[in-house]
Amino acid sequence: MTATQPKPTTVQEWLVYIEALHPKSIAMGLDRVQAVASKLSLFPSFPIITVAGTNGKGSTCEMLSRIYSEAGYKVGCYTSPHLIRYNERVRVNHQEVSDRDLCMAFEAVEAARGDIALTYFEMGTLAAMWHFCRANLDVVILEVGLGGRLDAVNIFEPACAIVTTVDLDHMEYLGETREKIGFEKAGVFRANKLAICGDENPPESLLNYAETIGADLKLINRDFQVKKTGQGWQYSDEALVLLLPVLGLAGEFQLVNAACAICTVHHLKHILPVSQANIHAALGAVRLTGRFQQVQSKPQIIVDVAHNPHAATSLAQNLQSTPCAGRTLAVFAMLADKDIEGVVSAVAPCISRWYIADIQAARGAKALDLQKTLVRQVNQSSVRLFDDVGMALAAACKDADKNDRIIAFGSFYTVADAINWVSARAV
């Protein structure tokens, strides 16, 4: 901050300021963020759980947060990106940090960084941890932003590190194969510390890395299992069998995320004891914005952040397992650097009509470009173009019959715009 530059006084002013701090929005590496963390004396005394993975990170973080808060612990949770407000990223016992506390945290990081250029995510990560270190917490859950090995979150030492899934995403940064991406994500594991992987076919690179460093690796289907039952589902490992009610989040894939959370809680019981009743109550009640979430009825509107083929496949499974009497209309917008064709391929069999829109963001794909991909897989007459998600959603609602449903998906931006449109309409 220059001597002539006015000091930010609101969260929005701080966000505008930190967006311009580094010439790149993403700059891999830990040296810069580690140097500023040392200046801030960020040496947390509470246990940390780090969560990485292509998909399922947010759900797993929320499940862990719910379980530990249900058990009476004071829990900090840092996730990204946000949907409506930046404050969503930094929460204590599910309550968003206040504007005042966020501004104080940003100011502390700004004072410590000197001439070190930090990215938006790095600045936010340090600010979140600065706040957590002053909030008298019992446990903190940190979601990796991108990859793992070189992500800002990885400067903090975890008691447990989780990799939920490994799939193709952010390939320009992490590599073009699951093996390369798996190695980057495995970088959150630590020697002699609990490491959990929920991918049912983990890359050899992840397994080899865990073995090389001597991590205490627990794998789904080897060290812990999950299966559906008549009344709910079952988690089991070598020492524990839990019969659980229907999960609060839709989709069978969420059972694996929940199993990762339970495995973590079970193996950390020596430092953070939790009862089975706490697990039952938390997982039955857990909810997460933007994950196959109904935001309106008449017509039914569902939002889902599915933004890569793996997540889109899960969305398709949810649509198929909860059929409607009429058609499924899609409001669709994505970022240009994502695998648009892979997402469309996964969901197309479930969709009758497409309402595609521009995203009002630097990385947003234009509806015209989405159309070029769509018409290779669906009938062009089923596709309409709009300037923004709100206009697309309005048209879909106008066209929807009483038995139809609308799914708005493709990115966090898409879901945020859809939620804002529904909220404004309800006023």
C-alpha positions as CSV (number, residue, x, y, z in Angstrom):
1,M,0.0,0.0,0.0
2,T,1.6,3.3,-1.1
3,A,1.6,6.4,1.1
4,T,-0.9,8.1,-1.1
5,Q,-3.2,5.1,-1.4
6,P,-6.2,5.3,0.9
7,K,-6.4,2.4,3.4
8,P,-9.3,0.1,2.7
9,T,-12.0,0.3,5.4
10,T,-14.6,-2.2,4.2
11,V,-14.4,-5.9,3.1
12,Q,-15.2,-5.0,-0.4
13,E,-12.5,-2.4,-0.5
14,W,-10.0,-4.9,0.8
15,L,-11.0,-7.5,-1.8
16,V,-10.5,-5.0,-4.6
17,Y,-7.1,-4.1,-3.1
18,I,-5.9,-7.7,-2.6
19,E,-7.0,-8.7,-6.1
20,A,-4.4,-6.3,-7.5
21,L,-1.5,-7.3,-5.2
22,H,-0.1,-10.0,-7.4
23,P,0.1,-9.9,-11.2
24,K,-1.3,-13.5,-11.3
25,S,-4.5,-14.8,-9.7
26,I,-2.8,-18.1,-9.1
27,A,0.9,-18.4,-8.4
28,M,2.0,-21.8,-7.1
29,G,4.7,-22.0,-4.4
30,L,5.0,-21.7,-0.6
31,D,8.0,-19.4,-0.1
32,R,6.1,-16.1,-0.1
33,V,3.2,-17.1,2.0
34,Q,5.5,-19.0,4.4
35,A,7.6,-15.8,4.9
36,V,4.6,-13.7,5.7
37,A,3.1,-16.4,8.1
38,S,6.4,-16.3,10.0
39,K,6.3,-12.5,10.3
40,L,2.7,-12.9,11.7
41,S,3.9,-15.6,14.1
42,L,1.2,-17.9,12.8
43,F,2.1,-21.1,14.8
44,P,-1.3,-22.5,15.7
45,S,-1.7,-24.7,18.8
46,F,-5.0,-26.3,17.8
47,P,-5.1,-29.5,15.6
48,I,-5.7,-28.9,11.9
49,I,-7.4,-31.1,9.4
50,T,-6.5,-30.3,5.8
51,V,-8.9,-31.4,3.0
52,A,-7.8,-31.7,-0.6
53,G,-9.4,-33.3,-3.6
54,T,-10.9,-32.6,-7.0
55,N,-14.5,-32.9,-5.7
56,G,-16.0,-33.4,-2.3
57,K,-13.8,-31.0,-0.4
58,G,-16.5,-28.6,0.7
59,S,-18.9,-31.4,1.7
60,T,-16.2,-33.2,3.7
61,C,-15.2,-29.9,5.5
62,E,-18.8,-29.2,6.3
63,M,-19.4,-32.7,7.7
64,L,-16.3,-32.5,9.9
65,S,-17.3,-29.1,11.1
66,R,-20.8,-30.3,12.0
67,I,-19.5,-33.3,13.8
68,Y,-17.0,-31.5,16.0
69,S,-19.4,-28.6,16.8
70,E,-22.1,-31.1,17.7
71,A,-19.6,-32.6,20.1
72,G,-19.2,-29.2,21.8
73,Y,-15.9,-28.1,20.2
74,K,-15.2,-24.6,18.9
75,V,-14.5,-25.2,15.3
76,G,-12.9,-23.0,12.6
77,C,-13.5,-23.7,9.0
78,Y,-11.8,-22.1,6.0
79,T,-13.2,-23.0,2.5
80,S,-13.3,-21.5,-1.0
81,P,-14.7,-20.2,-3.2
82,H,-17.7,-18.3,-1.8
83,L,-21.1,-18.0,-3.4
84,I,-22.6,-14.7,-2.2
85,R,-20.3,-13.1,0.4
86,Y,-16.6,-13.5,1.0
87,N,-17.3,-14.0,4.7
88,E,-18.6,-17.5,3.9
89,R,-15.0,-18.6,3.5
90,V,-14.2,-18.0,7.2
91,R,-16.5,-19.5,9.8
92,V,-16.5,-20.4,13.5
93,N,-19.1,-22.9,14.5
94,H,-20.9,-22.3,11.2
95,Q,-21.1,-18.5,11.8
96,E,-19.5,-16.3,9.2
97,V,-16.7,-14.0,10.5
98,S,-17.8,-10.4,10.8
99,D,-16.8,-7.6,8.4
100,R,-15.0,-6.0,11.3
101,D,-12.9,-9.1,12.1
102,L,-12.1,-9.7,8.4
103,C,-10.9,-6.2,7.9
104,M,-8.7,-6.5,11.0
105,A,-7.2,-9.7,9.7
106,F,-6.5,-8.2,6.3
107,E,-4.9,-5.2,7.9
108,A,-2.6,-7.5,10.0
109,V,-1.5,-9.4,6.9
110,E,-1.0,-6.3,4.9
111,A,1.2,-4.8,7.7
112,A,3.3,-8.0,7.8
113,R,3.8,-8.6,4.1
114,G,6.1,-5.6,3.4
115,D,7.0,-5.8,-0.3
116,I,6.0,-9.5,-0.7
117,A,3.4,-9.9,-3.4
118,L,0.6,-12.2,-2.3
119,T,-2.2,-13.7,-4.4
120,Y,-5.9,-13.2,-3.5
121,F,-6.0,-16.8,-2.1
122,E,-2.8,-16.4,-0.2
123,M,-3.9,-13.2,1.5
124,G,-7.2,-14.8,2.4
125,T,-5.6,-17.9,3.8
126,L,-3.3,-15.9,6.1
127,A,-6.1,-13.6,7.2
128,A,-8.3,-16.6,8.0
129,M,-5.5,-18.3,10.1
130,W,-4.7,-15.0,11.8
131,H,-8.3,-14.7,12.9
132,F,-8.5,-18.4,14.0
133,C,-5.3,-18.0,16.1
134,R,-7.1,-15.3,18.1
135,A,-10.5,-17.1,18.4
136,N,-9.6,-19.7,21.1
137,L,-10.5,-22.6,18.8
138,D,-10.3,-26.4,19.5
139,V,-9.9,-27.6,15.9
140,V,-9.6,-26.0,12.5
141,I,-10.5,-27.5,9.1
142,L,-8.7,-26.0,6.1
143,E,-9.9,-26.7,2.5
144,V,-7.1,-26.6,-0.1
145,G,-7.7,-24.1,-2.9
146,L,-5.9,-25.8,-5.8
147,G,-3.8,-29.0,-5.8
148,G,-2.2,-29.4,-2.4
149,R,1.6,-29.6,-2.5
150,L,2.1,-25.9,-3.4
151,D,-1.2,-24.6,-2.1
152,A,-1.0,-21.8,0.6
153,V,-3.0,-24.0,3.0
154,N,-0.1,-26.5,3.0
155,I,2.2,-24.3,5.0
156,F,0.3,-25.3,8.1
157,E,1.0,-28.7,9.7
158,P,-2.1,-31.0,9.9
159,A,-3.0,-33.6,12.4
160,C,-4.8,-35.3,9.5
161,A,-4.8,-34.7,5.8
162,I,-7.6,-36.0,3.5
163,V,-7.7,-36.4,-0.3
164,T,-11.3,-36.9,-1.2
165,T,-11.0,-37.7,-5.0
166,V,-8.5,-37.3,-7.8
167,D,-9.7,-36.4,-11.2
168,L,-8.8,-34.1,-14.2
169,D,-9.2,-30.5,-13.3
170,H,-6.9,-27.4,-13.2
171,M,-4.7,-29.4,-15.5
172,E,-2.7,-26.3,-16.6
173,Y,-1.4,-26.1,-13.0
174,L,-1.4,-29.7,-11.8
175,G,-0.7,-31.8,-14.9
176,E,-2.6,-33.6,-17.5
177,T,-3.0,-37.0,-16.0
178,R,-4.5,-38.4,-12.8
179,E,-1.0,-39.6,-11.8
180,K,0.5,-36.1,-11.9
181,I,-2.6,-34.6,-10.2
182,G,-2.5,-37.4,-7.6
183,F,1.1,-36.5,-6.7
184,E,0.2,-32.8,-6.2
185,K,-2.8,-33.6,-4.0
186,A,-0.8,-36.2,-2.0
187,G,1.6,-33.3,-1.0
188,V,-0.7,-32.5,1.9
189,F,0.2,-35.8,3.6
190,R,2.8,-35.8,6.4
191,A,5.2,-38.4,7.7
192,N,3.8,-40.4,10.6
193,K,0.5,-38.5,10.4
194,L,-3.0,-39.7,9.6
195,A,-3.7,-39.6,5.8
196,I,-7.0,-40.5,4.3
197,C,-8.0,-41.1,0.7
198,G,-11.6,-41.5,-0.4
199,D,-10.8,-42.1,-4.1
200,E,-11.9,-45.7,-4.9
201,N,-9.1,-46.0,-7.5
202,P,-6.3,-43.9,-6.1
203,P,-3.4,-43.1,-8.5
204,E,-0.2,-45.0,-7.9
205,S,1.6,-41.6,-7.4
206,L,-0.5,-40.9,-4.3
207,L,0.1,-44.3,-2.9
208,N,3.8,-44.2,-3.6
209,Y,4.1,-40.7,-2.0
210,A,2.3,-41.8,1.1
211,E,4.6,-44.9,1.4
212,T,7.8,-42.9,0.7
213,I,7.2,-40.4,3.5
214,G,5.7,-42.9,5.9
215,A,2.2,-41.4,6.2
216,D,-0.4,-43.4,8.1
217,L,-2.6,-43.9,5.0
218,K,-6.2,-45.1,5.3
219,L,-7.9,-46.0,2.0
220,I,-11.6,-46.4,1.2
221,N,-12.5,-50.1,0.5
222,R,-9.3,-51.3,2.1
223,D,-9.1,-49.7,5.6
224,F,-12.7,-48.4,5.9
225,Q,-15.9,-49.2,4.0
226,V,-19.3,-47.8,3.3
227,K,-22.6,-49.4,2.1
228,K,-26.2,-48.5,1.8
229,T,-28.7,-50.3,4.1
230,G,-32.5,-50.5,4.1
231,Q,-32.9,-47.5,6.5
232,G,-29.8,-45.6,5.8
233,W,-26.1,-46.6,5.5
234,Q,-23.2,-48.2,7.3
235,Y,-19.7,-47.2,8.0
236,S,-17.2,-49.8,9.1
237,D,-13.4,-50.2,9.7
238,E,-11.3,-52.6,11.7
239,A,-12.5,-51.4,15.0
240,L,-15.9,-49.6,14.4
241,V,-19.2,-50.3,12.8
242,L,-21.8,-47.5,12.6
243,L,-25.3,-47.7,11.4
244,L,-26.4,-44.3,10.3
245,P,-29.6,-42.6,9.1
246,V,-30.1,-41.1,5.7
247,L,-27.4,-38.5,5.0
248,G,-28.4,-34.9,4.9
249,L,-26.7,-34.3,1.6
250,A,-28.1,-35.9,-1.6
251,G,-26.1,-38.4,-3.7
252,E,-24.5,-41.8,-3.0
253,F,-21.1,-40.2,-3.6
254,Q,-21.6,-38.2,-0.4
255,L,-21.5,-41.4,1.5
256,V,-17.8,-41.7,0.7
257,N,-17.2,-38.1,1.8
258,A,-19.0,-38.9,5.0
259,A,-16.9,-42.0,5.5
260,C,-13.7,-40.0,5.1
261,A,-15.0,-37.6,7.8
262,I,-15.9,-40.5,10.2
263,C,-12.6,-42.2,9.6
264,T,-10.9,-38.9,10.5
265,V,-12.9,-38.4,13.6
266,H,-12.4,-42.0,14.7
267,H,-8.7,-41.9,14.4
268,L,-8.3,-38.5,16.0
269,K,-10.4,-39.5,19.1
270,H,-7.3,-39.5,21.3
271,I,-7.1,-35.7,20.9
272,L,-10.7,-34.8,20.0
273,P,-13.2,-37.4,21.6
274,V,-16.5,-37.6,19.8
275,S,-19.5,-39.8,20.5
276,Q,-21.4,-41.9,18.0
277,A,-24.5,-39.9,18.9
278,N,-22.7,-36.7,17.8
279,I,-21.9,-38.3,14.5
280,H,-25.5,-39.5,14.0
281,A,-26.9,-36.0,14.7
282,A,-24.4,-34.1,12.7
283,L,-24.5,-36.1,9.5
284,G,-28.3,-36.4,9.5
285,A,-28.6,-32.6,9.7
286,V,-25.7,-31.5,7.5
287,R,-26.6,-29.2,4.6
288,L,-24.4,-27.4,2.1
289,T,-25.3,-24.5,-0.2
290,G,-25.1,-25.3,-3.9
291,R,-24.9,-29.1,-3.7
292,F,-28.0,-30.4,-5.4
293,Q,-29.9,-27.9,-3.3
294,Q,-33.6,-27.0,-4.0
295,V,-34.0,-23.2,-3.8
296,Q,-37.5,-22.9,-5.1
297,S,-40.6,-24.9,-5.8
298,K,-43.4,-24.2,-8.4
299,P,-41.4,-24.6,-10.5
300,Q,-38.8,-26.6,-8.7
301,I,-35.3,-25.0,-9.1
302,I,-32.3,-27.0,-8.0
303,V,-28.7,-25.6,-8.0
304,D,-25.5,-27.5,-8.2
305,V,-21.9,-26.2,-8.6
306,A,-20.9,-29.2,-10.8
307,H,-18.0,-27.7,-12.8
308,N,-16.0,-30.7,-14.0
309,P,-16.9,-34.1,-15.5
310,H,-16.6,-36.0,-12.2
311,A,-19.0,-33.6,-10.4
312,A,-21.3,-33.6,-13.5
313,T,-21.5,-37.4,-13.4
314,S,-22.5,-37.2,-9.7
315,L,-25.1,-34.5,-10.7
316,A,-26.5,-36.8,-13.4
317,Q,-26.8,-39.7,-10.9
318,N,-28.8,-37.4,-8.5
319,L,-31.1,-36.4,-11.4
320,Q,-31.6,-40.0,-12.4
321,S,-32.2,-41.2,-8.8
322,T,-34.8,-38.4,-8.2
323,P,-36.9,-38.4,-11.4
324,C,-39.6,-35.9,-12.0
325,A,-42.9,-36.3,-13.8
326,G,-42.0,-33.8,-16.5
327,R,-38.9,-32.5,-18.2
328,T,-35.6,-31.3,-16.7
329,L,-34.6,-27.9,-18.0
330,A,-31.0,-26.8,-17.6
331,V,-29.7,-23.3,-16.9
332,F,-26.1,-23.7,-17.8
333,A,-23.0,-21.5,-17.5
334,M,-19.4,-22.4,-17.1
335,L,-15.9,-21.0,-16.9
336,A,-13.9,-21.1,-20.2
337,D,-11.0,-23.0,-18.7
338,K,-13.0,-26.0,-17.6
339,D,-13.8,-29.2,-19.5
340,I,-17.1,-28.0,-21.0
341,E,-17.5,-31.0,-23.3
342,G,-16.9,-33.5,-20.5
343,V,-19.5,-31.8,-18.3
344,V,-22.1,-31.7,-21.1
345,S,-21.5,-35.4,-22.0
346,A,-22.2,-36.4,-18.4
347,V,-25.4,-34.5,-18.0
348,A,-26.9,-34.3,-21.5
349,P,-28.9,-37.6,-21.3
350,C,-30.9,-36.1,-18.4
351,I,-31.7,-32.7,-20.0
352,S,-34.7,-31.9,-22.3
353,R,-33.9,-28.2,-22.9
354,W,-30.8,-26.0,-22.4
355,Y,-30.8,-22.3,-21.4
356,I,-27.2,-21.3,-21.6
357,A,-25.7,-18.0,-20.4
358,D,-22.6,-15.9,-20.2
359,I,-20.9,-15.6,-16.9
360,Q,-20.0,-12.1,-15.9
361,A,-16.5,-12.9,-14.8
362,A,-13.1,-12.7,-16.5
363,R,-12.8,-16.5,-16.9
364,G,-16.4,-16.9,-17.9
365,A,-17.3,-18.8,-21.1
366,K,-19.5,-17.0,-23.6
367,A,-22.9,-18.6,-24.3
368,L,-21.9,-18.7,-28.0
369,D,-18.9,-20.9,-27.2
370,L,-21.0,-23.1,-24.9
371,Q,-23.5,-23.5,-27.8
372,K,-20.7,-24.8,-30.1
373,T,-20.0,-27.6,-27.7
374,L,-23.6,-28.3,-26.9
375,V,-24.8,-28.7,-30.5
376,R,-22.2,-31.5,-31.1
377,Q,-24.1,-33.5,-28.5
378,V,-27.7,-32.3,-28.4
379,N,-30.3,-31.0,-30.8
380,Q,-29.7,-27.4,-31.6
381,S,-33.5,-26.6,-31.3
382,S,-33.3,-27.4,-27.6
383,V,-30.7,-24.7,-27.0
384,R,-31.4,-21.0,-26.2
385,L,-28.8,-18.3,-25.5
386,F,-28.9,-15.5,-22.9
387,D,-26.7,-12.7,-21.7
388,D,-26.7,-13.8,-18.0
389,V,-27.9,-16.5,-15.7
390,G,-30.9,-14.5,-14.4
391,M,-32.3,-14.0,-17.9
392,A,-31.8,-17.7,-18.6
393,L,-33.5,-18.7,-15.4
394,A,-36.5,-16.3,-16.0
395,A,-37.0,-17.9,-19.5
396,A,-36.8,-21.4,-18.1
397,C,-39.4,-20.6,-15.4
398,K,-41.7,-19.1,-18.0
399,D,-41.4,-22.3,-20.2
400,A,-41.6,-24.8,-17.4
401,D,-44.8,-26.8,-16.9
402,K,-46.1,-27.7,-13.4
403,N,-44.3,-31.1,-13.6
404,D,-41.0,-29.8,-14.9
405,R,-37.9,-29.0,-12.9
406,I,-35.0,-26.7,-13.5
407,I,-31.4,-27.4,-12.7
408,A,-28.9,-24.5,-12.7
409,F,-25.4,-25.7,-12.7
410,G,-21.9,-25.4,-14.2
411,S,-19.9,-23.2,-11.7
412,F,-20.0,-21.4,-8.4
413,Y,-20.8,-18.2,-10.3
414,T,-23.8,-19.9,-11.9
415,V,-25.2,-21.0,-8.6
416,A,-24.6,-17.6,-7.0
417,D,-26.4,-15.8,-9.8
418,A,-29.3,-18.3,-9.6
419,I,-29.6,-17.9,-5.8
420,N,-29.5,-14.1,-6.1
421,W,-32.2,-14.2,-8.9
422,V,-34.5,-16.4,-6.8
423,S,-33.9,-14.2,-3.7
424,A,-34.7,-11.0,-5.6
425,R,-37.8,-12.5,-7.1
426,A,-39.1,-13.5,-3.6
427,V,-38.9,-10.0,-2.2
